[in-house]
Amino acid sequence: MITVMITLFVVVVLGYVAGRLGYLGGDFDRRLSRLVINITCPALILSSSMTGELPDRRFILPLLLISVITYAVLTTVAFLLPRYLTKRRDDEGPVGFALMFGNVGFMGYPVVASIFGHEAIFYAAVLNVVNTFAVFTVGTMLITGGGDGVMGTRRLDDVETREYERHRFQKKVLYSTPMLAAYMTMLIVALEIKDIPAFVSQPLTMVGNITVPAALLIIGSSMSQLPLRALMGNMTVYLTTALRLVLLPLGVYYLTRNLGFSELVVNINTVVIAMPVATYGTILCLKYEKDTTTITETTFITTLFSMVTIPLLVMLFL
């Protein structure tokens, strides 16, 4: 598991170097971000049910339920705490996003597989259904509305109001490609559909495998646009990191364990919540042309520290 974490971090560093050398950055990053969201990540989700034995379908409903409870709690945290963690109102949205969303789709899958086995990728994908829905609804509101629109600390003018309304929840998120992939994956497992032709499963697996390195390269490239001093973070970044990697996972762990969920479901959910900040934060900032400084700094620091916190969490509590 430690090897997995180090490997992922090395790819981020490679993205940083490529960005500094001019191979990545700007419009290329934005196009690559859209490719990851709309094509490669859905392929990765679908391929998780097409290799080896099918996962146990009895865990689908408990995983969905524990995920709903978890993100209800995290949504409350994302809207209430950021104003106490930063003095800059424009940073409240990115900080809220960082608190709420871990890197489930990109880092969560290989880490969960390294701890619980390959079939656990499907369980992480089920948890990622609620996560994906929340990213493209609450997460988008946090990024596009920032601290001002979402937190209600300042009255929006007419232009800002139109911009906020344009990017808040839209029904089409329910049938975006990541959501459709998650629905189809659960259907395959629930109906125990086996022996999917190789000409379907192998291309999906091949394309899905692009997701992790592409997303990590994007993070590294975004970091390359910042001055080196900024990558060292600040008090807001470190407070957010402590909450993201330690306090929130432990809080969710004890809450869900006391609610009577099975040990496997609780443990997988806890590991997923313990991931560093989701790369979708940087990707959404690029997509909606928002400042990526805070979210990128927090993503970098949480990714760095997660190489220590995740193994410790697993050894001490799971």
C-alpha positions as semicolon CSV with decimal commas, in nm:
position;residue;x (nm);y (nm);z (nm)
1;M;0,000;0,000;0,000
2;I;0,285;0,238;0,082
3;T;0,435;0,155;-0,257
4;V;0,103;0,243;-0,423
5;M;0,090;0,580;-0,245
6;I;0,449;0,664;-0,338
7;T;0,389;0,560;-0,699
8;L;0,088;0,790;-0,730
9;F;0,280;1,079;-0,580
10;V;0,570;1,026;-0,822
11;V;0,326;1,065;-1,113
12;V;0,211;1,397;-0,965
13;V;0,574;1,510;-0,953
14;L;0,615;1,403;-1,316
15;G;0,314;1,618;-1,406
16;Y;0,476;1,909;-1,226
17;V;0,798;1,867;-1,423
18;A;0,607;1,830;-1,752
19;G;0,415;2,148;-1,673
20;R;0,733;2,340;-1,597
21;L;0,885;2,219;-1,925
22;G;0,577;2,324;-2,124
23;Y;0,449;1,979;-2,219
24;L;0,135;2,030;-2,009
25;G;-0,071;2,330;-1,903
26;G;-0,328;2,579;-2,024
27;D;-0,586;2,464;-2,277
28;F;-0,431;2,116;-2,297
29;D;-0,505;2,058;-1,927
30;R;-0,865;2,171;-1,971
31;R;-0,917;1,938;-2,267
32;L;-0,753;1,649;-2,086
33;S;-0,973;1,719;-1,782
34;R;-1,287;1,686;-1,993
35;L;-1,153;1,363;-2,143
36;V;-1,098;1,218;-1,795
37;I;-1,441;1,318;-1,666
38;N;-1,644;1,215;-1,969
39;I;-1,461;0,913;-2,112
40;T;-1,177;0,749;-1,920
41;C;-1,325;0,755;-1,568
42;P;-1,658;0,603;-1,679
43;A;-1,461;0,332;-1,861
44;L;-1,267;0,259;-1,541
45;I;-1,590;0,223;-1,342
46;L;-1,744;-0,013;-1,598
47;S;-1,433;-0,228;-1,625
48;S;-1,437;-0,294;-1,248
49;S;-1,725;-0,540;-1,299
50;M;-1,577;-0,709;-1,605
51;T;-1,260;-0,870;-1,471
52;G;-1,255;-1,192;-1,266
53;E;-1,538;-1,299;-1,036
54;L;-1,833;-1,070;-0,979
55;P;-1,836;-0,894;-0,638
56;D;-2,104;-0,980;-0,380
57;R;-2,423;-0,799;-0,479
58;R;-2,557;-0,811;-0,121
59;F;-2,327;-0,521;-0,034
60;I;-2,479;-0,282;-0,291
61;L;-2,760;-0,141;-0,076
62;P;-2,556;-0,113;0,248
63;L;-2,279;0,065;0,056
64;L;-2,524;0,309;-0,098
65;L;-2,687;0,376;0,239
66;I;-2,361;0,434;0,425
67;S;-2,245;0,662;0,146
68;V;-2,564;0,872;0,164
69;I;-2,522;0,911;0,541
70;T;-2,152;0,995;0,501
71;Y;-2,205;1,265;0,239
72;A;-2,496;1,415;0,430
73;V;-2,254;1,468;0,719
74;L;-1,977;1,594;0,491
75;T;-2,214;1,836;0,315
76;T;-2,295;1,994;0,650
77;V;-1,924;2,020;0,728
78;A;-1,849;2,172;0,384
79;F;-2,103;2,449;0,433
80;L;-2,033;2,531;0,797
81;L;-1,658;2,500;0,865
82;P;-1,479;2,686;0,580
83;R;-1,568;3,030;0,713
84;Y;-1,370;2,943;1,027
85;L;-1,072;2,805;0,835
86;T;-1,000;3,093;0,599
87;K;-1,028;3,470;0,604
88;R;-1,067;3,491;0,225
89;R;-1,429;3,450;0,122
90;D;-1,328;3,342;-0,227
91;D;-1,149;3,044;-0,070
92;E;-1,450;2,917;0,126
93;G;-1,587;2,723;-0,169
94;P;-1,260;2,541;-0,253
95;V;-1,199;2,469;0,117
96;G;-1,550;2,326;0,148
97;F;-1,490;2,112;-0,158
98;A;-1,159;1,989;-0,012
99;L;-1,329;1,891;0,314
100;M;-1,612;1,709;0,142
101;F;-1,450;1,519;-0,142
102;G;-1,169;1,268;-0,131
103;N;-0,996;1,127;-0,436
104;V;-1,226;0,824;-0,466
105;G;-1,221;0,767;-0,839
106;F;-0,851;0,821;-0,901
107;M;-0,658;0,720;-0,589
108;G;-0,932;0,539;-0,401
109;Y;-0,954;0,244;-0,640
110;P;-0,589;0,133;-0,631
111;V;-0,561;0,193;-0,256
112;V;-0,882;0,001;-0,177
113;A;-0,768;-0,283;-0,405
114;S;-0,430;-0,299;-0,230
115;I;-0,600;-0,333;0,110
116;F;-0,915;-0,535;0,043
117;G;-0,842;-0,711;-0,288
118;H;-0,927;-0,643;-0,653
119;E;-1,300;-0,714;-0,615
120;A;-1,320;-0,421;-0,371
121;I;-1,284;-0,181;-0,666
122;F;-1,651;-0,248;-0,736
123;Y;-1,744;-0,164;-0,376
124;A;-1,551;0,162;-0,406
125;A;-1,737;0,229;-0,733
126;V;-2,072;0,184;-0,555
127;L;-1,962;0,431;-0,289
128;N;-1,853;0,658;-0,571
129;V;-2,210;0,678;-0,706
130;V;-2,315;0,914;-0,427
131;N;-1,976;1,083;-0,439
132;T;-2,008;1,148;-0,813
133;F;-2,361;1,283;-0,774
134;A;-2,244;1,512;-0,494
135;V;-1,935;1,631;-0,688
136;F;-2,141;1,746;-0,985
137;T;-2,412;1,906;-0,770
138;V;-2,288;2,028;-0,431
139;G;-1,926;2,027;-0,547
140;T;-2,002;2,237;-0,853
141;M;-2,200;2,481;-0,639
142;L;-1,904;2,514;-0,402
143;I;-1,653;2,576;-0,682
144;T;-1,864;2,808;-0,897
145;G;-2,041;2,987;-0,615
146;G;-1,738;3,000;-0,387
147;G;-1,773;3,131;-0,038
148;D;-1,989;3,422;-0,149
149;G;-2,268;3,250;-0,334
150;V;-2,289;2,934;-0,129
151;M;-2,213;3,052;0,219
152;G;-2,441;3,349;0,203
153;T;-2,189;3,594;0,346
154;R;-2,249;3,858;0,081
155;R;-2,537;3,958;-0,143
156;L;-2,468;3,866;-0,506
157;D;-2,508;4,124;-0,780
158;D;-2,714;4,046;-1,092
159;V;-2,420;3,916;-1,298
160;E;-2,299;3,689;-1,017
161;T;-2,652;3,564;-0,953
162;R;-2,694;3,460;-1,318
163;E;-2,354;3,287;-1,311
164;Y;-2,440;3,104;-0,989
165;E;-2,780;2,992;-1,117
166;R;-2,624;2,873;-1,444
167;H;-2,386;2,635;-1,262
168;R;-2,605;2,505;-0,979
169;F;-2,780;2,168;-0,991
170;Q;-2,904;2,058;-1,331
171;K;-3,097;1,739;-1,401
172;K;-2,853;1,634;-1,670
173;V;-2,600;1,547;-1,399
174;L;-2,818;1,241;-1,329
175;Y;-2,730;1,102;-1,671
176;S;-2,376;1,231;-1,710
177;T;-2,131;0,968;-1,831
178;P;-1,978;0,896;-1,486
179;M;-2,326;0,844;-1,339
180;L;-2,440;0,626;-1,629
181;A;-2,128;0,413;-1,589
182;A;-2,199;0,368;-1,217
183;Y;-2,563;0,271;-1,285
184;M;-2,459;0,017;-1,547
185;T;-2,191;-0,131;-1,321
186;M;-2,439;-0,189;-1,039
187;L;-2,685;-0,342;-1,286
188;I;-2,422;-0,585;-1,413
189;V;-2,345;-0,701;-1,059
190;A;-2,707;-0,703;-0,939
191;L;-2,815;-0,918;-1,236
192;E;-2,495;-1,125;-1,217
193;I;-2,415;-1,068;-1,582
194;K;-2,105;-1,269;-1,661
195;D;-1,893;-1,356;-1,962
196;I;-1,900;-1,008;-2,113
197;P;-1,723;-1,033;-2,452
198;A;-1,355;-0,948;-2,454
199;F;-1,404;-0,696;-2,735
200;V;-1,615;-0,496;-2,487
201;S;-1,428;-0,548;-2,159
202;Q;-1,072;-0,514;-2,285
203;P;-1,113;-0,177;-2,461
204;L;-1,296;-0,042;-2,154
205;T;-1,016;-0,163;-1,930
206;M;-0,752;-0,015;-2,159
207;V;-0,922;0,325;-2,175
208;G;-1,005;0,319;-1,803
209;N;-0,640;0,266;-1,720
210;I;-0,569;0,613;-1,860
211;T;-0,768;0,774;-1,578
212;V;-0,528;0,755;-1,285
213;P;-0,209;0,877;-1,458
214;A;-0,397;1,144;-1,656
215;A;-0,566;1,286;-1,346
216;L;-0,244;1,287;-1,146
217;L;-0,055;1,453;-1,431
218;I;-0,321;1,725;-1,437
219;I;-0,269;1,788;-1,065
220;G;0,106;1,809;-1,111
221;S;0,070;2,040;-1,409
222;S;-0,159;2,273;-1,211
223;M;0,100;2,283;-0,934
224;S;0,366;2,387;-1,183
225;Q;0,177;2,712;-1,242
226;L;0,223;2,811;-0,877
227;P;0,534;2,962;-0,718
228;L;0,733;2,703;-0,521
229;R;0,660;2,883;-0,194
230;A;0,286;2,842;-0,250
231;L;0,323;2,463;-0,260
232;M;0,438;2,473;0,101
233;G;0,086;2,568;0,200
234;N;-0,044;2,795;0,476
235;M;-0,245;2,763;0,798
236;T;-0,572;2,720;0,608
237;V;-0,423;2,442;0,397
238;Y;-0,283;2,256;0,699
239;L;-0,604;2,285;0,902
240;T;-0,800;2,158;0,603
241;T;-0,550;1,874;0,559
242;A;-0,585;1,764;0,924
243;L;-0,962;1,755;0,890
244;R;-0,956;1,586;0,548
245;L;-0,708;1,309;0,632
246;V;-0,757;1,243;1,003
247;L;-1,053;1,394;1,187
248;L;-1,326;1,343;0,928
249;P;-1,236;0,978;0,846
250;L;-1,225;0,890;1,217
251;G;-1,553;1,069;1,282
252;V;-1,721;0,886;0,994
253;Y;-1,568;0,556;1,110
254;Y;-1,710;0,576;1,464
255;L;-2,045;0,711;1,345
256;T;-2,109;0,440;1,087
257;R;-1,976;0,162;1,309
258;N;-2,223;0,262;1,582
259;L;-2,505;0,265;1,326
260;G;-2,462;-0,111;1,284
261;F;-2,308;-0,143;0,937
262;S;-2,094;-0,450;0,868
263;E;-1,722;-0,427;0,935
264;L;-1,628;-0,459;0,566
265;V;-1,867;-0,184;0,460
266;V;-1,748;0,050;0,737
267;N;-1,380;-0,016;0,666
268;I;-1,403;0,039;0,289
269;N;-1,608;0,355;0,339
270;T;-1,353;0,487;0,591
271;V;-1,059;0,427;0,358
272;V;-1,245;0,601;0,076
273;I;-1,314;0,904;0,298
274;A;-0,948;0,913;0,404
275;M;-0,829;0,988;0,051
276;P;-0,656;1,321;-0,027
277;V;-0,855;1,598;-0,193
278;A;-1,036;1,491;-0,509
279;T;-0,871;1,584;-0,837
280;Y;-1,215;1,691;-0,957
281;G;-1,164;2,008;-0,753
282;T;-0,878;2,120;-0,976
283;I;-1,055;1,991;-1,285
284;L;-1,378;2,181;-1,206
285;C;-1,183;2,499;-1,133
286;L;-1,020;2,468;-1,475
287;K;-1,351;2,390;-1,642
288;Y;-1,528;2,695;-1,492
289;E;-1,218;2,918;-1,512
290;K;-1,181;2,968;-1,137
291;D;-0,861;3,030;-0,943
292;T;-0,693;2,694;-0,876
293;T;-0,442;2,817;-0,616
294;T;-0,614;2,705;-0,294
295;I;-0,751;2,378;-0,424
296;T;-0,419;2,288;-0,588
297;E;-0,216;2,366;-0,276
298;T;-0,453;2,160;-0,062
299;T;-0,452;1,874;-0,312
300;F;-0,072;1,870;-0,312
301;I;-0,034;1,878;0,067
302;T;-0,306;1,618;0,131
303;T;-0,160;1,389;-0,136
304;L;0,183;1,420;0,027
305;F;0,063;1,356;0,383
306;S;-0,177;1,078;0,281
307;M;0,125;0,856;0,216
308;V;0,163;0,850;0,594
309;T;-0,192;0,895;0,725
310;I;-0,363;0,621;0,520
311;P;-0,124;0,340;0,623
312;L;-0,146;0,458;0,986
313;L;-0,527;0,469;0,972
314;V;-0,540;0,114;0,835
315;M;-0,293;-0,024;1,090
316;L;-0,446;0,146;1,395
317;F;-0,818;0,133;1,329
318;L;-0,911;-0,110;1,049
